[in-house]
């Protein structure tokens, strides 16, 4: 599939994905809320690593910058 996420979008997702595990390790969140946040965190991490956001596809959103030629 074609990539549709630019570097700023990927960095933002990585930062957001790192918050939930830190909160869980510090015992600030627990239970079902922690499971939900950790799941969302995993999804953000995966989409960031593959540079593809499935939610962007139906709307035609593309945050990847085009190289100048």
Sine and cosine of phi, psi and omega as CSV:
sin_phi,cos_phi,sin_psi,cos_psi,sin_omega,cos_omega
0.00,0.00,0.40,-0.91,0.01,-1.00
-0.99,0.17,0.65,-0.76,0.01,-1.00
-0.94,0.34,0.61,-0.79,0.02,-1.00
-0.73,-0.69,0.31,0.95,0.00,-1.00
-0.82,-0.58,0.75,-0.66,0.05,-1.00
-1.00,0.06,0.09,-1.00,-0.05,-1.00
-0.88,0.47,-0.71,0.71,0.02,-1.00
-0.87,0.49,-0.62,0.78,0.03,-1.00
-0.90,0.43,-0.68,0.73,0.00,-1.00
-0.91,0.41,-0.67,0.74,0.01,-1.00
-0.90,0.44,-0.68,0.73,0.02,-1.00
-0.87,0.48,-0.66,0.75,0.01,-1.00
-0.92,0.40,-0.62,0.78,0.03,-1.00
-0.90,0.43,-0.66,0.75,0.03,-1.00
-0.90,0.44,-0.72,0.70,0.02,-1.00
-0.90,0.43,-0.59,0.81,0.00,-1.00
-0.93,0.37,-0.43,0.90,-0.02,-1.00
-0.99,0.16,-0.29,0.96,-0.08,-1.00
-0.94,0.35,-0.73,0.69,-0.08,-1.00
-0.88,0.47,-0.73,0.69,0.03,-1.00
-0.88,0.47,-0.57,0.82,0.04,-1.00
-0.91,0.41,-0.70,0.71,0.03,-1.00
-0.89,0.45,-0.61,0.79,0.01,-1.00
-0.93,0.36,-0.67,0.74,-0.01,-1.00
-0.92,0.40,-0.53,0.85,0.02,-1.00
-0.99,0.12,0.04,1.00,0.01,-1.00
0.86,0.50,0.58,0.81,0.07,-1.00
-1.00,0.04,-0.57,0.82,0.07,-1.00
-0.88,-0.48,0.49,-0.87,0.05,-1.00
-0.36,-0.93,0.10,-1.00,0.04,-1.00
0.96,0.28,-0.49,-0.87,-0.05,-1.00
-0.89,0.45,-0.61,0.79,0.01,-1.00
-0.87,0.50,-0.66,0.75,0.02,-1.00
-0.91,0.42,-0.66,0.75,0.01,-1.00
-0.89,0.46,-0.69,0.72,0.01,-1.00
-0.89,0.45,-0.73,0.69,0.00,-1.00
-0.91,0.42,-0.63,0.78,0.03,-1.00
-0.92,0.38,-0.57,0.82,0.06,-1.00
-0.91,0.41,-0.72,0.70,0.04,-1.00
-0.89,0.46,-0.64,0.77,0.04,-1.00
-0.87,0.49,-0.67,0.74,0.05,-1.00
-0.89,0.45,-0.65,0.76,0.03,-1.00
-0.90,0.43,-0.69,0.72,0.04,-1.00
-0.88,0.48,-0.64,0.77,0.01,-1.00
-0.90,0.43,-0.72,0.69,-0.02,-1.00
-0.90,0.43,-0.73,0.69,0.00,-1.00
-0.90,0.44,-0.54,0.84,0.03,-1.00
-0.93,0.36,-0.65,0.76,-0.03,-1.00
-0.94,0.34,-0.56,0.83,-0.01,-1.00
-1.00,-0.08,-0.04,1.00,0.03,-1.00
0.84,0.54,0.55,0.83,-0.01,-1.00
-0.66,-0.75,0.83,-0.56,0.05,-1.00
-0.93,-0.37,0.92,-0.40,-0.02,-1.00
-0.89,0.46,-0.45,0.90,0.01,-1.00
-0.94,0.35,-0.51,0.86,0.01,-1.00
-0.94,0.34,-0.49,0.87,-0.12,-0.99
-0.84,0.54,-0.78,0.62,-0.04,-1.00
-0.91,0.42,-0.43,0.90,-0.04,-1.00
-1.00,-0.07,-0.11,0.99,0.01,-1.00
0.95,0.32,0.41,0.91,-0.01,-1.00
-0.99,0.17,0.70,-0.72,0.03,-1.00
-0.60,-0.80,0.92,-0.39,-0.01,-1.00
-0.99,-0.13,0.00,1.00,0.03,-1.00
-0.97,0.25,0.75,-0.66,-0.03,-1.00
-0.99,0.17,0.59,-0.81,0.02,-1.00
-1.00,0.10,0.68,-0.74,0.05,-1.00
-0.93,0.36,0.66,-0.75,0.00,-1.00
-0.98,0.22,0.72,-0.70,0.02,-1.00
-0.80,-0.60,0.00,0.00,0.00,0.00
